[in-house]
């Protein structure tokens, strides 16, 4: 195999040549590890303790009973879900089956279900699983674990998508491998994929859209790729509004990048991808504008719940809240923002990444068109994030909607930008190896350390010396699975993950040796 084939070449009409080549075993091993990590979070996170999990679970169970989707603000929690949440501190053996809760607590409860502000795709999928024969006879925490497991399945492809997208973007198998490992450097991502939330499906579809956009950017201009790009973005638009900033990437990639066709062909491709995306899922947001006069209607009634005398918003207070909340909830603020990573760790990770991106994208101009295309959705996401949270602050006096997970749909674009910046900053082999070692080491520490910190925070009162009593509490009360299974899953994750990391370095060394042999006289 020659060097150009290994690295991927511009595809032109033969778009099948675009990409980093055959997927190495290390990526498949790490993909399995990602699924196991998210499943570990599914078992570890106390029921209803993930952000908005009660509302996501309520929507799932309501849909499972009738497969309808009310207008925003018109739905309420099923009373059975509210009763289940009241049992969340009970041991597993004392928890009721969902069918029993339905009999004892029929009809609607008191809480408004804000998730009706979102498109229904995730809830149709999870609701269909919850509606399978015999499912309601299970204890409600077993049903929740089953639905959490769907998110863990959604997590498996993320590693491959990172490998394929970054490897294609830089035409480098090594860069793709480091991106595959870097996915583990954000513990909050793995937890988000392992709980009941529509973010899990939105992230998977957003990353798929980004990968296809990178293929077009690097020369895969085939008709089928354009159709798939529009379809992926359209389906993503049926999950959550945080995917919408990717529309800028989808619209721009036909005009920039490698193997550019004629200007007429570029306009045709752009029109085609937008039309397909609109037909598949974009219509939902047009419907919102027509029916409700807003792109995303309010699902809980912020205006109605606002106090009569709201103080004028303070820009300084808002910035302080954003800095104190968003980076931590991006990297790792586990549970319902009650077990954060250390502030020093979060600040180091955030500032390092910002400096790397600024230096790598400003000092040098390599891959300028690719960087511009990937920056567009990130900028759009920032504008949407600030606009939404500031509007809530202005209306209610409370700064809301600052959770860093809202950027996970854009994380593959951020990984691509980071890869470009890294190659621009680290120009020699020694520097790149050092950065790769740092990324691998940090990812390993954060992936495993995040689990340890969350376990201690959830079950041992943030006291490491109480880990034995915490373990008994987890296994005896909160885990709906047998103790042996609850223990085997995280232990197996650590073994598989470390195997994948070792396989990554073995593959890189073999690739380096093969390249040196091919280039020797």
C-alpha positions in Angstrom: 0.0 0.0 0.0 1.5 3.3 -1.0 1.6 6.4 1.0 -1.2 8.3 -0.8 -3.6 5.5 -0.4 -2.9 5.3 3.3 -3.4 8.9 3.9 -6.4 9.3 1.6 -6.5 11.3 -1.6 -8.7 13.8 -3.1 -11.7 11.9 -4.5 -13.2 14.1 -7.3 -15.8 11.8 -8.9 -14.3 8.7 -7.3 -15.2 9.8 -3.8 -14.6 6.3 -2.4 -10.9 7.2 -2.3 -11.6 10.0 0.2 -10.7 9.0 3.8 -8.0 7.6 6.0 -8.2 4.1 4.6 -9.0 0.8 6.4 -10.0 1.2 10.0 -7.3 -0.2 12.3 -8.2 -2.6 15.1 -7.5 0.0 17.7 -10.4 2.1 16.6 -12.8 -0.9 16.8 -11.5 -1.7 20.3 -11.9 1.9 21.4 -15.4 2.0 19.9 -16.4 -1.0 22.1 -14.8 0.8 25.1 -16.9 3.9 24.5 -20.1 1.9 24.6 -18.9 0.2 27.8 -17.9 3.5 29.3 -21.4 5.0 28.6 -23.0 1.8 30.0 -20.9 2.2 33.1 -22.3 5.7 33.5 -25.8 4.2 32.9 -25.3 1.9 35.9 -23.4 4.5 38.0 -25.6 7.6 37.7 -28.5 7.5 40.3 -31.9 7.5 38.7 -33.3 10.9 37.7 -30.0 12.6 38.7 -28.8 13.4 35.2 -29.8 16.8 33.8 -33.5 16.9 32.9 -33.7 13.1 33.0 -37.0 13.2 34.8 -38.6 15.1 31.9 -36.9 13.0 29.2 -38.1 9.8 30.9 -41.6 11.3 31.3 -41.8 12.1 27.6 -40.6 8.6 26.7 -43.2 6.9 28.9 -46.0 9.2 27.8 -45.2 8.5 24.2 -45.1 4.7 24.9 -48.7 4.9 26.0 -50.1 6.6 22.9 -47.4 7.8 20.4 -48.7 11.4 20.3 -46.8 14.6 20.6 -48.7 17.6 22.2 -48.0 21.2 21.5 -45.2 22.9 23.5 -46.3 23.4 27.1 -49.4 21.3 26.7 -48.2 18.0 28.2 -47.7 17.0 31.8 -45.6 14.3 33.5 -47.5 11.0 33.8 -48.4 10.7 37.4 -46.7 7.3 37.4 -43.4 8.9 36.5 -43.8 11.4 39.4 -44.5 8.4 41.7 -41.4 6.6 40.3 -39.3 9.7 41.1 -40.6 9.7 44.6 -39.1 6.1 45.0 -35.7 7.2 43.7 -34.1 7.0 47.1 -35.6 3.5 47.9 -33.6 0.3 47.4 -34.1 -1.4 44.1 -36.1 -4.3 45.7 -38.6 -1.8 47.1 -39.3 -0.1 43.8 -42.6 -0.8 42.0 -43.1 -2.1 38.5 -44.3 0.6 36.1 -47.6 -1.2 35.5 -48.3 -1.0 39.2 -47.5 2.7 39.3 -49.9 3.2 36.4 -52.7 1.4 38.3 -52.0 3.4 41.5 -51.3 6.7 39.8 -53.3 7.0 36.6 -53.5 10.0 34.4 -51.4 13.2 34.4 -49.3 14.6 37.2 -48.7 18.1 38.3 -45.4 19.0 36.5 -45.3 20.5 33.0 -43.2 18.5 30.5 -41.0 21.0 28.9 -39.6 18.4 26.4 -42.5 19.1 24.0 -40.5 22.1 22.8 -38.3 19.6 21.0 -39.0 17.4 17.9 -40.2 14.0 18.9 -37.8 11.6 17.1 -35.8 10.5 20.2 -39.0 9.9 22.2 -40.6 7.9 19.4 -37.5 5.5 19.4 -37.3 5.2 23.2 -41.1 5.1 23.5 -41.3 2.2 21.0 -38.8 0.3 23.2 -40.7 1.1 26.4 -43.9 -0.1 24.6 -42.5 -3.6 23.9 -44.6 -6.4 25.4 -43.8 -7.0 29.0 -41.7 -3.9 29.5 -44.2 -2.1 31.8 -44.2 -5.2 34.1 -40.5 -4.5 34.8 -39.5 -2.3 37.7 -39.4 1.3 36.6 -35.6 1.6 37.2 -35.1 -1.4 34.9 -37.0 0.4 32.2 -34.9 3.5 32.8 -31.7 1.4 32.5 -33.0 -0.1 29.2 -33.6 3.3 27.8 -30.2 4.5 29.1 -28.7 1.5 27.3 -30.0 2.8 24.0 -27.9 5.9 24.5 -24.9 3.7 25.3 -25.4 2.0 21.9 -25.5 5.4 20.2 -22.1 6.2 21.8 -20.4 3.3 20.1 -20.0 4.9 16.6 -18.6 8.2 18.0 -15.1 6.9 18.2 -15.2 5.7 14.6 -16.7 9.0 13.4 -13.9 10.9 15.1 -11.3 8.7 13.5 -12.9 8.9 10.1 -13.6 12.7 10.1 -10.2 13.9 11.5 -8.3 11.3 9.4 -10.1 12.5 6.3 -9.7 16.2 7.2 -6.0 16.0 7.6 -5.4 12.9 5.3 -3.6 11.4 8.3 -4.3 8.0 9.9 -2.3 9.1 13.0 -4.4 12.2 13.5 -7.5 10.1 13.2 -6.2 7.8 15.9 -5.5 10.6 18.3 -8.9 12.0 17.7 -10.4 8.6 18.5 -8.6 8.6 21.8 -9.5 12.3 22.5 -13.2 11.4 22.6 -12.6 9.9 26.0 -11.1 13.2 27.3 -14.6 14.6 28.0 -16.2 12.5 30.7 -19.4 14.5 30.5 -19.9 13.3 26.9 -19.8 9.6 28.0 -22.2 10.3 30.9 -24.6 12.2 28.6 -24.6 9.3 26.2 -25.4 6.9 29.0 -28.5 8.5 30.5 -32.1 9.2 29.3 -31.8 12.3 27.1 -32.4 13.4 23.5 -28.9 14.7 23.5 -27.6 11.2 22.8 -29.3 10.8 19.5 -28.7 14.4 18.6 -25.0 14.0 19.2 -24.8 10.8 17.1 -26.6 12.3 14.1 -24.7 15.6 14.4 -21.4 13.8 14.3 -22.6 11.8 11.3 -23.5 15.0 9.6 -20.1 16.5 10.4 -18.2 13.4 9.1 -20.1 13.5 5.8 -19.5 17.3 5.5 -15.8 16.7 5.9 -15.9 14.1 3.1 -17.5 16.6 0.8 -14.9 19.2 2.0 -12.1 16.8 1.0 -13.4 16.0 -2.4 -16.2 13.4 -2.2 -18.6 15.2 -4.5 -20.6 12.1 -5.5 -24.4 12.5 -5.8 -24.9 9.8 -3.1 -22.7 11.7 -0.6 -24.6 14.9 -1.1 -27.9 13.1 -0.6 -26.6 11.4 2.5 -25.3 14.7 3.9 -28.7 16.3 3.5 -30.5 13.3 4.9 -28.2 13.1 8.0 -28.7 16.8 8.8 -32.4 16.5 8.2 -32.8 13.6 10.6 -30.6 15.4 13.1 -32.9 18.4 12.9 -35.7 16.1 14.1 -34.0 15.6 17.4 -32.9 18.9 19.0 -32.3 22.6 18.1 -28.6 22.2 19.1 -28.0 20.5 15.8 -29.2 23.5 13.7 -25.9 25.4 13.7 -24.5 22.6 11.5 -26.7 23.9 8.8 -24.0 26.5 8.1 -21.5 23.7 7.6 -23.8 21.7 5.4 -24.5 24.7 3.2 -20.9 25.9 2.8 -19.0 22.7 2.1 -20.2 22.4 -1.5 -18.4 25.7 -2.2 -15.0 25.1 -0.5 -12.4 22.4 -0.1 -10.7 19.9 -2.4 -11.6 18.8 -6.0 -14.0 21.7 -6.6 -16.3 21.2 -9.5 -17.8 23.9 -11.7 -19.6 26.8 -10.0 -22.9 25.5 -11.4 -22.3 22.1 -9.9 -21.4 23.7 -6.6 -24.7 25.6 -6.5 -26.6 22.5 -7.6 -25.0 20.5 -4.8 -25.8 23.2 -2.2 -29.4 23.5 -3.3 -29.8 19.7 -3.3 -28.4 19.2 0.2 -30.6 22.0 1.6 -33.7 20.7 -0.2 -33.2 17.2 1.1 -32.5 18.4 4.7 -35.6 20.6 4.6 -37.8 17.7 3.3 -36.5 15.2 5.9 -36.4 17.4 9.0 -36.1 21.1 8.4 -39.9 21.3 7.9 -40.3 20.9 11.7 -38.7 24.3 12.4 -40.6 26.0 9.6 -43.8 24.5 11.2 -42.8 26.1 14.6 -42.4 29.5 12.9 -45.8 29.2 11.3 -47.7 27.8 14.3 -46.0 29.4 17.2 -44.1 32.4 15.7 -40.8 31.1 17.1 -38.1 28.8 15.9 -38.2 26.8 19.2 -41.3 27.5 21.4 -41.0 27.6 25.1 -42.0 24.2 26.6 -42.4 25.3 30.2 -43.7 28.8 30.1 -40.7 31.0 31.2 -42.7 34.1 30.5 -45.7 33.0 32.6 -43.4 31.9 35.5 -41.3 35.1 35.5 -41.5 37.3 38.6 -43.3 40.6 38.2 -40.3 42.7 39.0 -37.2 41.4 37.2 -34.0 43.4 37.8 -32.1 44.7 34.8 -29.6 42.1 33.5 -26.0 42.5 34.4 -23.4 41.7 31.7 -20.7 41.1 34.3 -22.9 38.7 36.3 -23.9 36.9 33.1 -20.2 36.4 32.0 -19.3 35.2 35.5 -22.1 32.7 35.4 -21.1 31.5 32.0 -17.5 31.0 33.0 -18.3 29.3 36.2 -20.9 26.9 34.7 -20.4 26.2 31.0 -16.8 24.8 30.9 -17.4 22.6 34.0 -20.6 21.2 32.6 -18.8 20.5 29.3 -15.8 18.6 30.8 -17.6 17.0 33.7 -20.2 18.2 36.2 -21.8 14.9 36.9 -25.3 14.2 38.1 -27.6 17.2 38.2 -24.6 19.5 38.5 -23.6 18.3 42.0 -20.3 16.4 41.4 -17.9 18.6 39.4 -14.4 18.0 38.2 -11.9 20.1 40.2 -12.0 23.8 39.1 -8.2 23.8 38.5 -8.5 20.8 36.1 -11.4 22.5 34.2 -9.6 25.8 33.9 -6.4 24.1 32.7 -8.3 22.1 30.0 -10.4 25.0 28.9 -7.6 27.6 28.7 -5.2 25.2 27.1 -7.7 24.3 24.3 -8.5 28.0 23.7 -4.8 28.9 23.4 -4.1 26.0 21.1 -7.0 26.9 18.8 -6.1 30.5 18.8 -2.4 29.9 18.1 -3.0 27.1 15.6 -5.7 28.9 13.6 -4.2 32.4 13.6 -0.5 32.0 13.4 -0.5 29.7 10.3 -2.9 29.5 7.5 -2.7 25.8 6.6 -6.1 24.2 5.9 -7.6 27.7 6.0 -10.8 26.7 4.0 -11.4 23.7 6.2 -11.0 25.7 9.3 -13.4 28.4 8.1 -16.0 25.8 7.2 -15.8 24.1 10.7 -15.7 27.5 12.5 -19.1 28.5 11.0 -21.3 26.1 13.0 -19.3 26.6 16.1 -19.8 30.4 15.9 -23.5 29.7 15.2 -23.7 27.5 18.2 -22.2 30.2 20.4 -24.6 32.8 19.1 -27.6 30.4 19.7 -26.3 29.6 23.2 -25.8 33.2 24.2 -29.1 34.3 22.7 -31.2 31.7 24.4 -29.6 32.0 27.8 -29.5 35.8 27.8 -33.2 35.9 26.8 -34.1 33.6 29.7 -32.0 35.9 32.0 -33.6 39.0 30.7 -37.1 37.5 31.2 -36.7 35.7 34.6 -33.7 37.3 36.3 -32.1 33.9 36.5 -29.2 32.8 34.2 -30.4 29.5 32.7 -29.5 27.2 29.8 -25.7 27.3 30.4 -25.0 23.6 30.3 -21.9 22.7 28.3 -23.5 19.5 26.9 -25.3 21.8 24.4 -21.9 22.0 22.5 -21.5 18.2 22.2 -23.4 18.3 18.8 -20.5 20.5 17.6 -17.8 18.6 19.3 -16.6 16.7 16.2 -16.2 20.1 14.5 -14.2 21.3 17.5 -12.0 18.1 17.3 -11.4 18.9 13.6 -10.4 22.5 14.4 -8.2 21.2 17.2 -6.5 18.8 14.9 -5.8 21.5 12.3 -4.5 23.8 15.1 -2.3 21.1 16.5 -0.7 20.3 13.2 -0.1 24.0 12.6 1.6 24.5 15.9 3.5 21.3 16.2 5.5 21.2 13.0 8.1 18.6 13.8 7.8 14.9 14.7 9.0 15.3 18.3 6.4 18.0 19.1 3.6 16.0 17.6 4.6 12.9 19.5 4.7 14.8 22.7 1.2 16.3 22.1 -0.2 12.9 21.2 1.2 11.5 24.4 -0.3 14.3 26.4 -3.7 13.8 24.8 -3.6 10.1 25.3 -2.6 10.5 29.0 -5.2 13.1 29.7 -7.9 11.1 28.0 -7.0 8.0 30.1 -6.9 9.9 33.4 -10.2 11.8 32.7 -12.1 8.8 31.4 -11.3 6.6 34.4 -10.9 9.4 37.0 -14.3 10.9 36.1 -15.9 7.6 37.0 -14.0 7.4 40.3 -14.9 11.0 41.2 -18.6 10.5 40.3 -18.8 7.3 42.3 -17.3 9.0 45.4 -19.6 12.0 45.0 -22.7 10.0 44.3 -22.4 7.3 47.0 -19.6 8.1 49.5 -20.3 11.8 50.4 -17.2 13.0 48.5 -15.0 11.1 50.9 -12.6 8.6 49.4 -12.2 6.8 52.7 -15.9 5.8 52.6 -15.6 4.0 49.3 -16.6 0.6 50.8 -19.9 1.9 52.2 -20.4 3.8 48.9 -19.9 0.6 47.0 -22.4 -1.2 49.2 -24.9 1.6 48.7 -24.5 1.5 44.9 -24.7 -2.2 44.6 -27.4 -2.7 47.2 -29.8 0.2 46.5 -29.3 2.0 43.3 -28.1 -0.5 40.7 -31.1 -2.4 39.2 -28.7 -5.1 37.9 -27.1 -7.9 39.9 -23.9 -6.9 41.8 -21.6 -9.1 39.6 -22.9 -7.4 36.4 -22.6 -3.9 37.9 -19.0 -4.6 38.8 -18.0 -6.5 35.7 -19.0 -3.6 33.3 -16.6 -0.9 34.6 -13.8 -3.4 35.1 -14.2 -4.6 31.6 -14.3 -1.1 30.3 -10.9 -0.3 31.9 -9.4 -3.4 30.4 -10.8 -2.8 26.9 -9.9 0.9 26.9 -6.3 0.3 28.0 -6.1 -2.4 25.3 -7.3 0.1 22.8 -4.8 2.7 23.9 -1.9 0.2 23.6 -3.2 -0.9 20.2 -3.2 2.7 19.1 0.4 3.2 20.0 1.4 -0.1 18.4 -0.4 0.9 15.2 1.3 4.3 15.2 4.8 2.8 15.6 4.2 0.2 12.9 2.8 2.9 10.6 5.9 5.1 11.2 8.2 2.1 10.5 6.3 1.3 7.4 6.5 4.8 6.1 10.2 5.1 6.9 10.8 1.8 5.0 8.9 3.1 1.9 10.7 6.4 1.9 14.2 4.9 2.4 16.5 4.8 -0.7 
